[in-house]
Amino acid sequence: MADVNRGNRPLSPHLTIYRPQLTSMTSILTRITGNAMLIAALLIVWWFLAAATSEEYFNAVNGFVTSWFGDLIMFLSVLGLWYHTLAGIRHLIWDNAIAMDIPTAEKLGWACIGGSVVLTILTALIV
């Protein structure tokens, strides 16, 4: 039997159809923080290479790294590192088929977000 509504239906689900869920947003954020930490790692490698090159070059790079913008990048990198770590622990829990129900999964998502903020502030205060 032919489906008469075939041409009227969307071919695949679209972002405008579904409401974003916390678990999907935290998964996307895990991927973003993983890639964003690469930028901070490159900044640190640049700083080390400048230290090994010359004093003038190191002073120039150190001026950038210790500027307000460099401090912001490093602060956000620590936030991303803590979030990525907590999200990795959450995935290790899920790999053991624990806390897979939706309410518990959402609590773990909020715990990753809140925990990363708290741990970032503690790290900034201690260091």
C-alpha positions as CSV (number, residue, x, y, z in Angstrom):
1,M,0.0,0.0,0.0
2,A,1.4,3.4,-0.9
3,D,1.9,6.0,1.8
4,V,0.1,9.1,0.6
5,N,1.7,11.4,3.2
6,R,5.2,10.4,2.4
7,G,6.0,13.7,0.6
8,N,4.5,15.8,3.5
9,R,6.6,14.3,6.3
10,P,10.2,15.4,7.2
11,L,12.8,12.9,6.1
12,S,14.6,13.0,9.4
13,P,14.1,14.6,12.8
14,H,15.3,18.2,13.0
15,L,16.5,20.3,15.9
16,T,13.4,22.4,15.9
17,I,11.2,19.3,16.5
18,Y,12.8,18.1,19.7
19,R,13.2,19.9,23.0
20,P,16.9,19.9,24.1
21,Q,17.4,17.5,27.0
22,L,20.0,17.9,29.7
23,T,21.7,14.6,28.9
24,S,22.1,15.6,25.3
25,M,23.3,19.1,26.1
26,T,25.8,17.7,28.6
27,S,27.1,15.2,26.0
28,I,27.6,18.0,23.5
29,L,29.3,20.1,26.2
30,T,31.6,17.2,26.9
31,R,32.7,17.2,23.3
32,I,33.1,20.9,23.2
33,T,35.2,21.0,26.4
34,G,37.4,18.2,25.1
35,N,38.2,20.2,21.9
36,A,38.5,23.5,23.8
37,M,41.2,22.1,26.1
38,L,43.3,21.6,23.0
39,I,43.5,25.4,22.7
40,A,44.8,25.8,26.2
41,A,47.3,23.0,25.7
42,L,48.6,24.7,22.6
43,L,48.9,28.0,24.6
44,I,50.9,26.3,27.3
45,V,53.2,24.6,24.8
46,W,53.7,28.0,23.1
47,W,54.7,29.4,26.5
48,F,57.2,26.6,27.1
49,L,58.7,26.9,23.6
50,A,59.1,30.6,24.2
51,A,60.9,29.9,27.5
52,A,63.2,27.6,25.6
53,T,63.8,30.1,22.7
54,S,64.9,33.5,24.1
55,E,64.2,35.9,27.0
56,E,62.7,38.5,24.7
57,Y,60.3,36.0,23.0
58,F,59.4,34.6,26.4
59,N,58.6,38.0,27.8
60,A,56.3,38.7,24.8
61,V,54.5,35.4,25.2
62,N,54.4,35.6,29.0
63,G,52.8,39.0,28.6
64,F,50.0,37.5,26.6
65,V,49.6,34.4,28.8
66,T,49.5,36.5,32.0
67,S,47.2,39.2,30.6
68,W,43.5,39.4,31.5
69,F,42.7,37.5,28.2
70,G,45.2,34.8,29.0
71,D,43.9,34.5,32.5
72,L,40.4,34.2,31.2
73,I,41.5,31.4,28.7
74,M,43.2,29.6,31.6
75,F,40.3,30.0,33.9
76,L,37.8,28.7,31.3
77,S,40.3,25.8,30.5
78,V,40.2,24.8,34.2
79,L,36.4,24.9,34.1
80,G,36.5,22.7,30.9
81,L,39.0,20.3,32.5
82,W,36.9,19.8,35.6
83,Y,33.7,19.4,33.6
84,H,35.3,17.0,31.2
85,T,36.7,15.0,34.1
86,L,33.4,14.8,35.9
87,A,31.5,13.9,32.7
88,G,34.1,11.1,32.1
89,I,33.4,9.8,35.5
90,R,29.7,9.9,34.8
91,H,30.3,7.9,31.6
92,L,32.3,5.3,33.5
93,I,29.3,5.0,35.8
94,W,27.0,4.5,32.8
95,D,29.4,2.0,31.3
96,N,28.7,-0.2,34.3
97,A,24.9,0.1,33.6
98,I,24.4,2.2,36.8
99,A,22.2,5.3,37.0
100,M,20.7,4.8,33.5
101,D,17.2,5.9,34.4
102,I,16.3,9.5,33.3
103,P,15.9,11.2,36.7
104,T,19.2,9.9,38.0
105,A,20.9,10.7,34.6
106,E,19.7,14.3,34.9
107,K,20.9,14.5,38.5
108,L,24.3,13.3,37.3
109,G,24.2,16.0,34.6
110,W,23.5,18.7,37.1
111,A,26.2,17.3,39.4
112,C,28.7,17.6,36.5
113,I,27.8,21.2,35.9
114,G,27.6,22.2,39.5
115,G,30.7,20.2,40.5
116,S,32.8,21.7,37.8
117,V,31.9,25.2,38.8
118,V,32.6,24.5,42.5
119,L,35.9,22.7,41.7
120,T,37.0,25.5,39.4
121,I,36.4,28.2,42.0
122,L,38.3,26.1,44.6
123,T,41.1,25.6,42.2
124,A,41.3,29.3,41.4
125,L,41.3,30.1,45.1
126,I,44.0,27.6,46.0
127,V,46.3,28.2,43.1
